[in-house]
Amino acid sequence: DVKVTQSSRYLVKRTGEKVFLECVQDMDHENMFWYRQDPGLGLRLIYFSYDVKMKEKGDIPEGYSVSREKKERFSLILESASTNQTSMYLCASSPPAQETQYFGPGTRLLVL
Amino acid sequence: QQQVKQSPQSLIVQKGGIPIINCAYENTAFDYFPWYQQFPGKGPALLIAIRPDVSEKKEGRFTISFNKSAKQFSLHIMDSQPGDSATYFCAARKGGYNKLIFGAGTRLAVHP
């Protein structure tokens, strides 16, 4: 079974803090993705990575950066958290030859 | 700008009813259309998917109908059960690396 884990289920941070969200997958997938999920907006792609150290911007990259130093781990970084980044963050992975994306359980981030 | 428009936002049916969720898209370059199911506290999971060269795909009680000329596709759930109560997202794949664009989601409640 594919397993995608996210470091925290719930996180509370202060405005201006640097925030790290970690995602780990155990299936040697090349592709990894970060989404944010907001009511009425669905899932929106923030960044994705198709290989170690390779990354591309998604549809809403402003205010975020990512890091992929190892194949199994993909980190989302909020350089200076703001209240409008309060959201559910979902990580996903997929192998290159398969279309299914496998999602982690999500991290609910509250920025005060 | 939402490239995949999903409706309705929420839906309530009685057990045994046939809920229908609709999605529309504009970009004819989309080449793969999955539906994801999300239960509370969980990440989305692939439910069923279709390619644009097929007009219908059925898996168990779930059916996708695809109308290429109208650029619309829909999910039908036959003999719906309370256990089908979840949020459903349609999506479309754009370009390489398996990037998906999601609809806004439909919250389905199936009452016993």
Interface residues (C-beta under 8 A of the other chain):
Chain A: V4 N31 F33 Y35 G40 L41 G42 L43 R44 L45 F48 Y50 E56 G58 D59 L90 A92 S94 P96 E99 T100 Q101 Y102 F103 G104 P105 G106
Chain B: Q2 Q6 Q9 Y32 P34 Y36 G41 K42 G43 P44 A45 L46 A49 F89 A91 R93 Y97 N98 K99 L100 I101 F102 G103 A104 G105
